[in-house]
């Protein structure tokens, strides 16, 4: 016992007790995992998969970095036009406008 009357944690067989009450063969196997971001940041953690790849992380996300990046919207419009045809508006006015409503 310690001078304040607390029992050291190492004297509790908590781990053994938890393992004895856990159901066998239903829990996933946790392994050391390497998480790699598109920006090049690498994190080590534990998970049920061996390797993860992220598109954005805390090291490159604008919320955490304070940077504001402008998205290439013109490139997106061109990609849409190429995929689905033209992006020009129709010549006919909407039916409600033609009816005088």
C-alpha positions as CSV (number, residue, x, y, z in Angstrom):
1,X,0.0,0.0,0.0
2,X,1.1,3.5,-0.7
3,X,1.3,6.1,2.1
4,X,-2.1,7.6,1.1
5,X,-3.8,4.3,1.2
6,X,-4.2,3.8,-2.5
7,X,-3.6,0.3,-4.0
8,X,-1.2,0.3,-6.9
9,X,-2.7,-0.4,-10.2
10,X,-0.3,-3.3,-10.9
11,X,-1.9,-5.3,-8.1
12,X,-5.3,-5.5,-10.0
13,X,-5.7,-8.4,-12.4
14,X,-7.9,-6.2,-14.6
15,X,-6.5,-7.3,-17.9
16,X,-6.8,-11.0,-17.0
17,X,-10.4,-10.4,-15.8
18,X,-11.4,-8.5,-19.0
19,X,-9.9,-11.2,-21.2
20,X,-11.8,-13.9,-19.3
21,X,-15.2,-12.1,-19.8
22,X,-14.7,-11.2,-23.5
23,X,-16.3,-13.5,-26.0
24,X,-13.8,-15.5,-28.0
25,X,-13.4,-15.3,-31.8
26,X,-15.7,-12.3,-32.3
27,X,-13.3,-9.4,-31.9
28,X,-11.2,-8.1,-34.8
29,X,-7.5,-8.4,-34.8
30,X,-5.8,-5.0,-34.4
31,X,-2.4,-4.5,-36.1
32,X,0.0,-1.6,-36.4
33,X,-1.2,0.6,-39.2
34,X,0.6,3.2,-41.5
35,X,-1.7,6.0,-42.6
36,X,-0.4,7.9,-45.6
37,X,-1.9,11.2,-46.8
38,X,-1.8,12.6,-50.3
39,X,0.3,15.5,-49.0
40,X,3.0,13.1,-47.9
41,X,2.3,13.1,-44.1
42,X,2.6,9.6,-42.5
43,X,0.9,8.6,-39.2
44,X,1.3,5.4,-37.2
45,X,-1.6,4.0,-35.3
46,X,-3.5,0.8,-34.8
47,X,-6.5,-0.5,-36.8
48,X,-8.0,-3.6,-38.3
49,X,-6.3,-2.9,-41.7
50,X,-2.5,-2.8,-42.3
51,X,-2.3,0.3,-44.5
52,X,-4.6,3.3,-45.2
53,X,-4.4,6.1,-47.8
54,X,-6.1,9.5,-47.2
55,X,-6.9,12.3,-49.6
56,X,-6.6,15.0,-46.9
57,X,-5.4,15.1,-43.3
58,X,-4.9,17.6,-40.5
59,X,-1.5,18.6,-41.9
60,X,-3.0,19.8,-45.2
61,X,-6.7,20.6,-44.5
62,X,-7.4,24.3,-44.9
63,X,-9.3,24.4,-41.6
64,X,-6.2,23.4,-39.7
65,X,-3.6,25.2,-41.8
66,X,-5.5,28.5,-42.1
67,X,-4.8,28.6,-45.9
68,X,-7.6,29.2,-48.4
69,X,-7.2,27.5,-51.7
70,X,-9.3,28.4,-54.8
71,X,-10.8,25.5,-56.6
72,X,-10.3,25.3,-60.4
73,X,-13.9,25.7,-61.3
74,X,-13.2,26.4,-65.0
75,X,-11.6,23.0,-65.3
76,X,-14.6,21.4,-63.7
77,X,-17.0,23.1,-66.2
78,X,-14.8,22.0,-69.1
79,X,-14.8,18.4,-67.7
80,X,-18.6,18.5,-67.4
81,X,-19.0,19.8,-70.9
82,X,-16.7,17.2,-72.3
83,X,-18.5,14.4,-70.5
84,X,-22.1,15.4,-71.0
85,X,-22.0,17.6,-74.1
86,X,-22.5,21.3,-74.3
87,X,-23.2,23.6,-71.4
88,X,-25.0,26.3,-73.5
89,X,-28.4,27.3,-72.3
90,X,-31.6,26.3,-74.2
91,X,-33.1,28.8,-76.6
92,X,-36.7,28.2,-75.5
93,X,-37.8,30.2,-72.4
94,X,-39.4,28.3,-69.5
95,X,-43.1,27.5,-69.9
96,X,-44.2,29.7,-67.0
97,X,-42.6,32.8,-68.5
98,X,-44.2,32.1,-71.9
99,X,-47.7,31.7,-70.3
100,X,-47.4,35.2,-68.6
101,X,-47.6,33.9,-65.1
